[in-house]
């Protein structure tokens, strides 16, 4: 299986988009603080990725399906982390 430049760039972008929330997750967990984080940003990010996943499924584009699925999973995980520490801060 030969991968051309366009496919390679697509997979690299898929990987980077997939892990882009991880540094924020780690920072929030370490600091136990959500005060500098925009919840609305993550809600928009999650919504956009759900819509994009539907699009990727409709056009049957594997790299996009993987990217959007991972992005949705990381966004949901981060929203739980945000909610957990936000709730602890308010206590």
SEFIZA-3560 file (N, C-alpha, C; in Angstrom, 3 decimals):
REM SEFIZA-3560
<numar><xx>0.850</xx><yy>-1.183</yy><zz>0.000</zz><atom>N</atom></numar>
<numar><xx>0.000</xx><yy>0.000</yy><zz>0.000</zz><atom>CA</atom></numar>
<numar><xx>0.891</xx><yy>1.240</yy><zz>0.000</zz><atom>C</atom></numar>
<numar><xx>0.780</xx><yy>2.029</yy><zz>-1.039</zz><atom>N</atom></numar>
<numar><xx>1.568</xx><yy>3.240</yy><zz>-1.169</zz><atom>CA</atom></numar>
<numar><xx>0.727</xx><yy>4.437</yy><zz>-0.732</zz><atom>C</atom></numar>
<numar><xx>1.306</xx><yy>5.237</yy><zz>0.161</zz><atom>N</atom></numar>
<numar><xx>0.604</xx><yy>6.427</yy><zz>0.651</zz><atom>CA</atom></numar>
<numar><xx>1.239</xx><yy>7.651</yy><zz>-0.010</zz><atom>C</atom></numar>
<numar><xx>0.416</xx><yy>8.463</yy><zz>-0.649</zz><atom>N</atom></numar>
<numar><xx>0.942</xx><yy>9.667</yy><zz>-1.277</zz><atom>CA</atom></numar>
<numar><xx>0.998</xx><yy>10.816</yy><zz>-0.267</zz><atom>C</atom></numar>
<numar><xx>1.546</xx><yy>11.934</yy><zz>-0.690</zz><atom>N</atom></numar>
<numar><xx>1.740</xx><yy>13.080</yy><zz>0.185</zz><atom>CA</atom></numar>
<numar><xx>0.421</xx><yy>13.581</yy><zz>0.775</zz><atom>C</atom></numar>
<numar><xx>-0.614</xx><yy>13.651</yy><zz>-0.032</zz><atom>N</atom></numar>
<numar><xx>-1.912</xx><yy>14.137</yy><zz>0.445</zz><atom>CA</atom></numar>
<numar><xx>-2.461</xx><yy>13.234</yy><zz>1.548</zz><atom>C</atom></numar>
<numar><xx>-2.359</xx><yy>11.920</yy><zz>1.362</zz><atom>N</atom></numar>
<numar><xx>-2.828</xx><yy>10.995</yy><zz>2.387</zz><atom>CA</atom></numar>
<numar><xx>-1.997</xx><yy>11.120</yy><zz>3.660</zz><atom>C</atom></numar>
<numar><xx>-0.685</xx><yy>11.238</yy><zz>3.509</zz><atom>N</atom></numar>
<numar><xx>0.194</xx><yy>11.372</yy><zz>4.667</zz><atom>CA</atom></numar>
<numar><xx>-0.140</xx><yy>12.638</yy><zz>5.450</zz><atom>C</atom></numar>
<numar><xx>-0.314</xx><yy>13.742</yy><zz>4.755</zz><atom>N</atom></numar>
<numar><xx>-0.689</xx><yy>14.993</yy><zz>5.422</zz><atom>CA</atom></numar>
<numar><xx>-2.042</xx><yy>14.858</yy><zz>6.118</zz><atom>C</atom></numar>
<numar><xx>-2.970</xx><yy>14.178</yy><zz>5.474</zz><atom>N</atom></numar>
<numar><xx>-4.289</xx><yy>13.959</yy><zz>6.086</zz><atom>CA</atom></numar>
<numar><xx>-4.202</xx><yy>13.167</yy><zz>7.378</zz><atom>C</atom></numar>
<numar><xx>-3.373</xx><yy>12.125</yy><zz>7.393</zz><atom>N</atom></numar>
<numar><xx>-3.231</xx><yy>11.318</yy><zz>8.608</zz><atom>CA</atom></numar>
<numar><xx>-2.479</xx><yy>12.062</yy><zz>9.699</zz><atom>C</atom></numar>
<numar><xx>-1.480</xx><yy>12.863</yy><zz>9.330</zz><atom>N</atom></numar>
<numar><xx>-0.763</xx><yy>13.668</yy><zz>10.329</zz><atom>CA</atom></numar>
<numar><xx>-1.719</xx><yy>14.685</yy><zz>10.944</zz><atom>C</atom></numar>
<numar><xx>-2.503</xx><yy>15.352</yy><zz>10.110</zz><atom>N</atom></numar>
<numar><xx>-3.489</xx><yy>16.312</yy><zz>10.612</zz><atom>CA</atom></numar>
<numar><xx>-4.514</xx><yy>15.614</yy><zz>11.494</zz><atom>C</atom></numar>
<numar><xx>-4.939</xx><yy>14.430</yy><zz>11.095</zz><atom>N</atom></numar>
<numar><xx>-5.889</xx><yy>13.655</yy><zz>11.898</zz><atom>CA</atom></numar>
<numar><xx>-5.315</xx><yy>13.394</yy><zz>13.281</zz><atom>C</atom></numar>
<numar><xx>-4.056</xx><yy>12.975</yy><zz>13.337</zz><atom>N</atom></numar>
<numar><xx>-3.417</xx><yy>12.716</yy><zz>14.624</zz><atom>CA</atom></numar>
<numar><xx>-3.336</xx><yy>13.987</yy><zz>15.467</zz><atom>C</atom></numar>
<numar><xx>-2.885</xx><yy>15.087</yy><zz>14.873</zz><atom>N</atom></numar>
<numar><xx>-2.735</xx><yy>16.331</yy><zz>15.635</zz><atom>CA</atom></numar>
<numar><xx>-4.075</xx><yy>16.858</yy><zz>16.142</zz><atom>C</atom></numar>
<numar><xx>-5.093</xx><yy>16.821</yy><zz>15.293</zz><atom>N</atom></numar>
<numar><xx>-6.418</xx><yy>17.247</yy><zz>15.734</zz><atom>CA</atom></numar>
<numar><xx>-6.945</xx><yy>16.336</yy><zz>16.842</zz><atom>C</atom></numar>
<numar><xx>-6.587</xx><yy>15.071</yy><zz>16.770</zz><atom>N</atom></numar>
<numar><xx>-7.075</xx><yy>14.103</yy><zz>17.752</zz><atom>CA</atom></numar>
<numar><xx>-6.479</xx><yy>14.316</yy><zz>19.133</zz><atom>C</atom></numar>
<numar><xx>-5.248</xx><yy>14.793</yy><zz>19.190</zz><atom>N</atom></numar>
<numar><xx>-4.582</xx><yy>14.944</yy><zz>20.492</zz><atom>CA</atom></numar>
<numar><xx>-4.548</xx><yy>16.388</yy><zz>20.986</zz><atom>C</atom></numar>
<numar><xx>-5.124</xx><yy>17.314</yy><zz>20.256</zz><atom>N</atom></numar>
<numar><xx>-4.982</xx><yy>18.722</yy><zz>20.611</zz><atom>CA</atom></numar>
<numar><xx>-5.604</xx><yy>19.114</yy><zz>21.950</zz><atom>C</atom></numar>
<numar><xx>-6.582</xx><yy>18.376</yy><zz>22.440</zz><atom>N</atom></numar>
<numar><xx>-7.194</xx><yy>18.705</yy><zz>23.723</zz><atom>CA</atom></numar>
<numar><xx>-6.448</xx><yy>18.108</yy><zz>24.914</zz><atom>C</atom></numar>
<numar><xx>-5.574</xx><yy>17.164</yy><zz>24.657</zz><atom>N</atom></numar>
<numar><xx>-4.890</xx><yy>16.469</yy><zz>25.751</zz><atom>CA</atom></numar>
<numar><xx>-4.066</xx><yy>17.418</yy><zz>26.625</zz><atom>C</atom></numar>
<numar><xx>-3.305</xx><yy>18.381</yy><zz>26.068</zz><atom>N</atom></numar>
<numar><xx>-2.587</xx><yy>19.302</yy><zz>26.956</zz><atom>CA</atom></numar>
<numar><xx>-3.510</xx><yy>20.082</yy><zz>27.897</zz><atom>C</atom></numar>
<numar><xx>-4.681</xx><yy>20.493</yy><zz>27.409</zz><atom>N</atom></numar>
<numar><xx>-5.635</xx><yy>21.201</yy><zz>28.271</zz><atom>CA</atom></numar>
<numar><xx>-6.185</xx><yy>20.274</yy><zz>29.343</zz><atom>C</atom></numar>
<numar><xx>-6.423</xx><yy>19.010</yy><zz>28.991</zz><atom>N</atom></numar>
<numar><xx>-6.883</xx><yy>18.038</yy><zz>29.979</zz><atom>CA</atom></numar>
<numar><xx>-5.851</xx><yy>17.884</yy><zz>31.088</zz><atom>C</atom></numar>
<numar><xx>-4.597</xx><yy>17.722</yy><zz>30.707</zz><atom>N</atom></numar>
<numar><xx>-3.532</xx><yy>17.540</yy><zz>31.692</zz><atom>CA</atom></numar>
<numar><xx>-3.401</xx><yy>18.777</yy><zz>32.577</zz><atom>C</atom></numar>
<numar><xx>-3.449</xx><yy>19.954</yy><zz>31.979</zz><atom>N</atom></numar>
<numar><xx>-3.334</xx><yy>21.192</yy><zz>32.748</zz><atom>CA</atom></numar>
<numar><xx>-4.483</xx><yy>21.330</yy><zz>33.747</zz><atom>C</atom></numar>
<numar><xx>-5.687</xx><yy>21.045</yy><zz>33.315</zz><atom>N</atom></numar>
<numar><xx>-6.842</xx><yy>21.152</yy><zz>34.201</zz><atom>CA</atom></numar>
<numar><xx>-6.724</xx><yy>20.164</yy><zz>35.365</zz><atom>C</atom></numar>
<numar><xx>-6.304</xx><yy>18.947</yy><zz>35.068</zz><atom>N</atom></numar>
<numar><xx>-6.159</xx><yy>17.938</yy><zz>36.122</zz><atom>CA</atom></numar>
<numar><xx>-5.056</xx><yy>18.336</yy><zz>37.098</zz><atom>C</atom></numar>
<numar><xx>-3.917</xx><yy>18.804</yy><zz>36.584</zz><atom>N</atom></numar>
<numar><xx>-2.808</xx><yy>19.199</yy><zz>37.453</zz><atom>CA</atom></numar>
<numar><xx>-3.172</xx><yy>20.378</yy><zz>38.344</zz><atom>C</atom></numar>
<numar><xx>-3.787</xx><yy>21.400</yy><zz>37.744</zz><atom>N</atom></numar>
<numar><xx>-4.120</xx><yy>22.614</yy><zz>38.499</zz><atom>CA</atom></numar>
<numar><xx>-5.428</xx><yy>22.497</yy><zz>39.269</zz><atom>C</atom></numar>
<numar><xx>-6.252</xx><yy>21.523</yy><zz>38.885</zz><atom>N</atom></numar>
<numar><xx>-7.584</xx><yy>21.372</yy><zz>39.485</zz><atom>CA</atom></numar>
<numar><xx>-8.368</xx><yy>22.686</yy><zz>39.412</zz><atom>C</atom></numar>
<numar><xx>-8.245</xx><yy>23.338</yy><zz>38.261</zz><atom>N</atom></numar>
<numar><xx>-8.826</xx><yy>24.667</yy><zz>38.089</zz><atom>CA</atom></numar>
<numar><xx>-9.365</xx><yy>24.811</yy><zz>36.665</zz><atom>C</atom></numar>
<numar><xx>-10.588</xx><yy>25.291</yy><zz>36.548</zz><atom>N</atom></numar>
<numar><xx>-11.204</xx><yy>25.499</yy><zz>35.234</zz><atom>CA</atom></numar>
<numar><xx>-11.477</xx><yy>26.975</yy><zz>34.954</zz><atom>C</atom></numar>
<numar><xx>-10.999</xx><yy>27.858</yy><zz>35.808</zz><atom>N</atom></numar>
<numar><xx>-11.374</xx><yy>29.269</yy><zz>35.690</zz><atom>CA</atom></numar>
<numar><xx>-10.909</xx><yy>29.909</yy><zz>34.385</zz><atom>C</atom></numar>
<numar><xx>-9.825</xx><yy>29.456</yy><zz>33.778</zz><atom>N</atom></numar>
<numar><xx>-9.349</xx><yy>30.057</yy><zz>32.546</zz><atom>CA</atom></numar>
<numar><xx>-9.835</xx><yy>29.373</yy><zz>31.287</zz><atom>C</atom></numar>
<numar><xx>-10.756</xx><yy>28.432</yy><zz>31.442</zz><atom>N</atom></numar>
<numar><xx>-11.216</xx><yy>27.637</yy><zz>30.308</zz><atom>CA</atom></numar>
<numar><xx>-12.621</xx><yy>28.073</yy><zz>29.901</zz><atom>C</atom></numar>
<numar><xx>-12.832</xx><yy>28.222</yy><zz>28.604</zz><atom>N</atom></numar>
<numar><xx>-14.152</xx><yy>28.576</yy><zz>28.091</zz><atom>CA</atom></numar>
<numar><xx>-14.970</xx><yy>27.299</yy><zz>27.840</zz><atom>C</atom></numar>
<numar><xx>-15.976</xx><yy>27.081</yy><zz>28.646</zz><atom>N</atom></numar>
<numar><xx>-16.864</xx><yy>25.931</yy><zz>28.459</zz><atom>CA</atom></numar>
<numar><xx>-17.567</xx><yy>26.017</yy><zz>27.105</zz><atom>C</atom></numar>
<numar><xx>-17.955</xx><yy>27.223</yy><zz>26.725</zz><atom>N</atom></numar>
<numar><xx>-18.658</xx><yy>27.429</yy><zz>25.463</zz><atom>CA</atom></numar>
<numar><xx>-17.807</xx><yy>26.985</yy><zz>24.278</zz><atom>C</atom></numar>
<numar><xx>-16.499</xx><yy>27.206</yy><zz>24.339</zz><atom>N</atom></numar>
<numar><xx>-15.590</xx><yy>26.761</yy><zz>23.292</zz><atom>CA</atom></numar>
<numar><xx>-15.687</xx><yy>25.253</yy><zz>23.098</zz><atom>C</atom></numar>
<numar><xx>-15.684</xx><yy>24.511</yy><zz>24.198</zz><atom>N</atom></numar>
<numar><xx>-15.721</xx><yy>23.057</yy><zz>24.107</zz><atom>CA</atom></numar>
<numar><xx>-17.089</xx><yy>22.549</yy><zz>23.650</zz><atom>C</atom></numar>
<numar><xx>-18.141</xx><yy>23.246</yy><zz>23.999</zz><atom>N</atom></numar>
<numar><xx>-19.481</xx><yy>22.871</yy><zz>23.533</zz><atom>CA</atom></numar>
<numar><xx>-19.586</xx><yy>23.085</yy><zz>22.022</zz><atom>C</atom></numar>
<numar><xx>-19.064</xx><yy>24.206</yy><zz>21.536</zz><atom>N</atom></numar>
<numar><xx>-19.060</xx><yy>24.465</yy><zz>20.092</zz><atom>CA</atom></numar>
<numar><xx>-18.184</xx><yy>23.438</yy><zz>19.380</zz><atom>C</atom></numar>
<numar><xx>-17.009</xx><yy>23.149</yy><zz>19.942</zz><atom>N</atom></numar>
<numar><xx>-16.084</xx><yy>22.171</yy><zz>19.365</zz><atom>CA</atom></numar>
<numar><xx>-16.752</xx><yy>20.804</yy><zz>19.263</zz><atom>C</atom></numar>
<numar><xx>-17.437</xx><yy>20.384</yy><zz>20.309</zz><atom>N</atom></numar>
<numar><xx>-18.127</xx><yy>19.096</yy><zz>20.312</zz><atom>CA</atom></numar>
<numar><xx>-19.239</xx><yy>19.071</yy><zz>19.263</zz><atom>C</atom></numar>
<numar><xx>-20.038</xx><yy>20.111</yy><zz>19.224</zz><atom>N</atom></numar>
<numar><xx>-21.135</xx><yy>20.189</yy><zz>18.255</zz><atom>CA</atom></numar>
<numar><xx>-20.605</xx><yy>20.149</yy><zz>16.819</zz><atom>C</atom></numar>
<numar><xx>-19.570</xx><yy>20.919</yy><zz>16.538</zz><atom>N</atom></numar>
<numar><xx>-18.995</xx><yy>20.946</yy><zz>15.193</zz><atom>CA</atom></numar>
<numar><xx>-18.457</xx><yy>19.568</yy><zz>14.800</zz><atom>C</atom></numar>
<numar><xx>-17.836</xx><yy>18.873</yy><zz>15.737</zz><atom>N</atom></numar>
<numar><xx>-17.287</xx><yy>17.560</yy><zz>15.426</zz><atom>CA</atom></numar>
<numar><xx>-18.382</xx><yy>16.511</yy><zz>15.217</zz><atom>C</atom></numar>
<numar><xx>-19.478</xx><yy>16.626</yy><zz>15.918</zz><atom>N</atom></numar>
<numar><xx>-20.605</xx><yy>15.711</yy><zz>15.689</zz><atom>CA</atom></numar>
<numar><xx>-21.158</xx><yy>15.909</yy><zz>14.277</zz><atom>C</atom></numar>
<numar><xx>-21.347</xx><yy>17.177</yy><zz>13.894</zz><atom>N</atom></numar>
<numar><xx>-21.842</xx><yy>17.472</yy><zz>12.544</zz><atom>CA</atom></numar>
<numar><xx>-20.843</xx><yy>16.989</yy><zz>11.492</zz><atom>C</atom></numar>
<numar><xx>-19.560</xx><yy>17.243</yy><zz>11.726</zz><atom>N</atom></numar>
<numar><xx>-18.526</xx><yy>16.819</yy><zz>10.781</zz><atom>CA</atom></numar>
<numar><xx>-18.437</xx><yy>15.298</yy><zz>10.679</zz><atom>C</atom></numar>
<numar><xx>-18.661</xx><yy>14.592</yy><zz>11.802</zz><atom>N</atom></numar>
<numar><xx>-18.655</xx><yy>13.127</yy><zz>11.764</zz><atom>CA</atom></numar>
<numar><xx>-19.797</xx><yy>12.608</yy><zz>10.894</zz><atom>C</atom></numar>
<numar><xx>-20.939</xx><yy>13.207</yy><zz>11.013</zz><atom>N</atom></numar>
<numar><xx>-22.073</xx><yy>12.814</yy><zz>10.167</zz><atom>CA</atom></numar>
<numar><xx>-21.706</xx><yy>13.014</yy><zz>8.694</zz><atom>C</atom></numar>
<numar><xx>-21.098</xx><yy>14.151</yy><zz>8.386</zz><atom>N</atom></numar>
<numar><xx>-20.655</xx><yy>14.420</yy><zz>7.018</zz><atom>CA</atom></numar>
<numar><xx>-19.652</xx><yy>13.357</yy><zz>6.551</zz><atom>C</atom></numar>
<numar><xx>-18.646</xx><yy>13.054</yy><zz>7.393</zz><atom>N</atom></numar>
<numar><xx>-17.622</xx><yy>12.069</yy><zz>7.028</zz><atom>CA</atom></numar>
<numar><xx>-18.237</xx><yy>10.692</yy><zz>6.800</zz><atom>C</atom></numar>
<numar><xx>-19.239</xx><yy>10.350</yy><zz>7.588</zz><atom>N</atom></numar>
<numar><xx>-19.933</xx><yy>9.070</yy><zz>7.393</zz><atom>CA</atom></numar>
<numar><xx>-20.693</xx><yy>9.061</yy><zz>6.062</zz><atom>C</atom></numar>
<numar><xx>-21.306</xx><yy>10.185</yy><zz>5.748</zz><atom>N</atom></numar>
<numar><xx>-22.074</xx><yy>10.271</yy><zz>4.498</zz><atom>CA</atom></numar>
<numar><xx>-21.188</xx><yy>10.149</yy><zz>3.262</zz><atom>C</atom></numar>
<numar><xx>-19.955</xx><yy>10.683</yy><zz>3.352</zz><atom>N</atom></numar>
<numar><xx>-19.051</xx><yy>10.590</yy><zz>2.199</zz><atom>CA</atom></numar>
<numar><xx>-18.090</xx><yy>9.405</yy><zz>2.324</zz><atom>C</atom></numar>
<numar><xx>-18.214</xx><yy>8.658</yy><zz>3.422</zz><atom>N</atom></numar>
<numar><xx>-17.427</xx><yy>7.449</yy><zz>3.648</zz><atom>CA</atom></numar>
<numar><xx>-15.915</xx><yy>7.710</yy><zz>3.574</zz><atom>C</atom></numar>
<numar><xx>-15.460</xx><yy>8.713</yy><zz>4.340</zz><atom>N</atom></numar>
<numar><xx>-14.049</xx><yy>9.101</yy><zz>4.358</zz><atom>CA</atom></numar>
<numar><xx>-13.422</xx><yy>8.645</yy><zz>5.680</zz><atom>C</atom></numar>
<numar><xx>-12.679</xx><yy>7.538</yy><zz>5.633</zz><atom>N</atom></numar>
<numar><xx>-12.165</xx><yy>6.896</yy><zz>6.846</zz><atom>CA</atom></numar>
<numar><xx>-11.326</xx><yy>7.813</yy><zz>7.720</zz><atom>C</atom></numar>
<numar><xx>-10.378</xx><yy>8.550</yy><zz>7.140</zz><atom>N</atom></numar>
<numar><xx>-9.513</xx><yy>9.394</yy><zz>7.972</zz><atom>CA</atom></numar>
<numar><xx>-10.321</xx><yy>10.458</yy><zz>8.710</zz><atom>C</atom></numar>
<numar><xx>-11.330</xx><yy>11.008</yy><zz>8.054</zz><atom>N</atom></numar>
<numar><xx>-12.184</xx><yy>11.999</yy><zz>8.712</zz><atom>CA</atom></numar>
<numar><xx>-13.065</xx><yy>11.359</yy><zz>9.771</zz><atom>C</atom></numar>
<numar><xx>-13.570</xx><yy>10.179</yy><zz>9.509</zz><atom>N</atom></numar>
<numar><xx>-14.393</xx><yy>9.466</yy><zz>10.496</zz><atom>CA</atom></numar>
<numar><xx>-13.578</xx><yy>9.234</yy><zz>11.769</zz><atom>C</atom></numar>
<numar><xx>-12.344</xx><yy>8.779</yy><zz>11.596</zz><atom>N</atom></numar>
<numar><xx>-11.474</xx><yy>8.538</yy><zz>12.753</zz><atom>CA</atom></numar>
<numar><xx>-11.193</xx><yy>9.846</yy><zz>13.491</zz><atom>C</atom></numar>
<numar><xx>-10.848</xx><yy>10.880</yy><zz>12.743</zz><atom>N</atom></numar>
<numar><xx>-10.536</xx><yy>12.171</yy><zz>13.352</zz><atom>CA</atom></numar>
<numar><xx>-11.698</xx><yy>12.701</yy><zz>14.174</zz><atom>C</atom></numar>
<numar><xx>-12.873</xx><yy>12.728</yy><zz>13.584</zz><atom>N</atom></numar>
<numar><xx>-14.025</xx><yy>13.297</yy><zz>14.274</zz><atom>CA</atom></numar>
<numar><xx>-14.480</xx><yy>12.424</yy><zz>15.437</zz><atom>C</atom></numar>
<numar><xx>-14.386</xx><yy>11.122</yy><zz>15.299</zz><atom>N</atom></numar>
<numar><xx>-14.761</xx><yy>10.231</yy><zz>16.403</zz><atom>CA</atom></numar>
<numar><xx>-13.832</xx><yy>10.441</yy><zz>17.595</zz><atom>C</atom></numar>
<numar><xx>-12.527</xx><yy>10.513</yy><zz>17.336</zz><atom>N</atom></numar>
<numar><xx>-11.577</xx><yy>10.741</yy><zz>18.428</zz><atom>CA</atom></numar>
<numar><xx>-11.784</xx><yy>12.129</yy><zz>19.034</zz><atom>C</atom></numar>
<numar><xx>-12.039</xx><yy>13.112</yy><zz>18.215</zz><atom>N</atom></numar>
<numar><xx>-12.277</xx><yy>14.469</yy><zz>18.704</zz><atom>CA</atom></numar>
<numar><xx>-13.513</xx><yy>14.515</yy><zz>19.601</zz><atom>C</atom></numar>
<numar><xx>-14.549</xx><yy>13.801</yy><zz>19.227</zz><atom>N</atom></numar>
<numar><xx>-15.765</xx><yy>13.752</yy><zz>20.042</zz><atom>CA</atom></numar>
<numar><xx>-15.467</xx><yy>13.088</yy><zz>21.383</zz><atom>C</atom></numar>
<numar><xx>-14.751</xx><yy>11.989</yy><zz>21.350</zz><atom>N</atom></numar>
<numar><xx>-14.415</xx><yy>11.278</yy><zz>22.589</zz><atom>CA</atom></numar>
<numar><xx>-13.587</xx><yy>12.175</yy><zz>23.511</zz><atom>C</atom></numar>
<numar><xx>-12.548</xx><yy>12.827</yy><zz>22.971</zz><atom>N</atom></numar>
<numar><xx>-11.723</xx><yy>13.683</yy><zz>23.826</zz><atom>CA</atom></numar>
<numar><xx>-12.507</xx><yy>14.893</yy><zz>24.337</zz><atom>C</atom></numar>
<numar><xx>-13.389</xx><yy>15.439</yy><zz>23.528</zz><atom>N</atom></numar>
<numar><xx>-14.202</xx><yy>16.577</yy><zz>23.978</zz><atom>CA</atom></numar>
<numar><xx>-15.142</xx><yy>16.162</yy><zz>25.102</zz><atom>C</atom></numar>
<numar><xx>-15.758</xx><yy>15.004</yy><zz>24.970</zz><atom>N</atom></numar>
<numar><xx>-16.660</xx><yy>14.518</yy><zz>26.024</zz><atom>CA</atom></numar>
<numar><xx>-15.881</xx><yy>14.255</yy><zz>27.312</zz><atom>C</atom></numar>
<numar><xx>-14.716</xx><yy>13.640</yy><zz>27.181</zz><atom>N</atom></numar>
<numar><xx>-13.882</xx><yy>13.400</yy><zz>28.365</zz><atom>CA</atom></numar>
<numar><xx>-13.516</xx><yy>14.726</yy><zz>29.021</zz><atom>C</atom></numar>
<numar><xx>-13.110</xx><yy>15.698</yy><zz>28.199</zz><atom>N</atom></numar>
<numar><xx>-12.751</xx><yy>16.991</yy><zz>28.782</zz><atom>CA</atom></numar>
<numar><xx>-13.945</xx><yy>17.664</yy><zz>29.442</zz><atom>C</atom></numar>
<numar><xx>-15.118</xx><yy>17.558</yy><zz>28.864</zz><atom>N</atom></numar>
<numar><xx>-16.305</xx><yy>18.162</yy><zz>29.480</zz><atom>CA</atom></numar>
<numar><xx>-16.583</xx><yy>17.532</yy><zz>30.845</zz><atom>C</atom></numar>
<numar><xx>-16.357</xx><yy>16.223</yy><zz>30.990</zz><atom>N</atom></numar>
<numar><xx>-16.498</xx><yy>15.580</yy><zz>32.300</zz><atom>CA</atom></numar>
<numar><xx>-15.437</xx><yy>16.089</yy><zz>33.266</zz><atom>C</atom></numar>
<numar><xx>-14.195</xx><yy>16.226</yy><zz>32.792</zz><atom>N</atom></numar>
<numar><xx>-13.132</xx><yy>16.765</yy><zz>33.641</zz><atom>CA</atom></numar>
<numar><xx>-13.482</xx><yy>18.185</yy><zz>34.066</zz><atom>C</atom></numar>
<numar><xx>-13.929</xx><yy>18.995</yy><zz>33.125</zz><atom>N</atom></numar>
<numar><xx>-14.320</xx><yy>20.372</yy><zz>33.418</zz><atom>CA</atom></numar>
<numar><xx>-15.424</xx><yy>20.397</yy><zz>34.470</zz><atom>C</atom></numar>
<numar><xx>-16.455</xx><yy>19.615</yy><zz>34.253</zz><atom>N</atom></numar>
<numar><xx>-17.591</xx><yy>19.583</yy><zz>35.181</zz><atom>CA</atom></numar>
<numar><xx>-17.135</xx><yy>19.153</yy><zz>36.582</zz><atom>C</atom></numar>
<numar><xx>-16.275</xx><yy>18.142</yy><zz>36.647</zz><atom>N</atom></numar>
<numar><xx>-15.799</xx><yy>17.629</yy><zz>37.934</zz><atom>CA</atom></numar>
<numar><xx>-15.059</xx><yy>18.712</yy><zz>38.721</zz><atom>C</atom></numar>
<numar><xx>-14.097</xx><yy>19.372</yy><zz>38.088</zz><atom>N</atom></numar>
<numar><xx>-13.318</xx><yy>20.388</yy><zz>38.795</zz><atom>CA</atom></numar>
<numar><xx>-14.084</xx><yy>21.681</yy><zz>39.003</zz><atom>C</atom></numar>
<numar><xx>-14.974</xx><yy>22.002</yy><zz>38.094</zz><atom>N</atom></numar>
<numar><xx>-15.822</xx><yy>23.187</yy><zz>38.272</zz><atom>CA</atom></numar>
<numar><xx>-16.711</xx><yy>22.998</yy><zz>39.493</zz><atom>C</atom></numar>
<numar><xx>-17.279</xx><yy>21.795</yy><zz>39.617</zz><atom>N</atom></numar>
<numar><xx>-18.152</xx><yy>21.486</yy><zz>40.750</zz><atom>CA</atom></numar>
<numar><xx>-17.348</xx><yy>21.526</yy><zz>42.066</zz><atom>C</atom></numar>
<numar><xx>-16.124</xx><yy>21.005</yy><zz>42.045</zz><atom>N</atom></numar>
<numar><xx>-15.279</xx><yy>21.024</yy><zz>43.237</zz><atom>CA</atom></numar>
<numar><xx>-14.911</xx><yy>22.457</yy><zz>43.640</zz><atom>C</atom></numar>
<numar><xx>-14.705</xx><yy>23.325</yy><zz>42.650</zz><atom>N</atom></numar>
<numar><xx>-14.362</xx><yy>24.714</yy><zz>42.940</zz><atom>CA</atom></numar>
<numar><xx>-15.520</xx><yy>25.452</yy><zz>43.592</zz><atom>C</atom></numar>
<numar><xx>-16.717</xx><yy>25.084</yy><zz>43.210</zz><atom>N</atom></numar>
<numar><xx>-17.902</xx><yy>25.769</yy><zz>43.736</zz><atom>CA</atom></numar>
<numar><xx>-18.268</xx><yy>25.279</yy><zz>45.141</zz><atom>C</atom></numar>
<numar><xx>-17.699</xx><yy>24.146</yy><zz>45.548</zz><atom>N</atom></numar>
<numar><xx>-18.010</xx><yy>23.572</yy><zz>46.873</zz><atom>CA</atom></numar>
<numar><xx>-17.240</xx><yy>24.272</yy><zz>47.969</zz><atom>C</atom></numar>
//
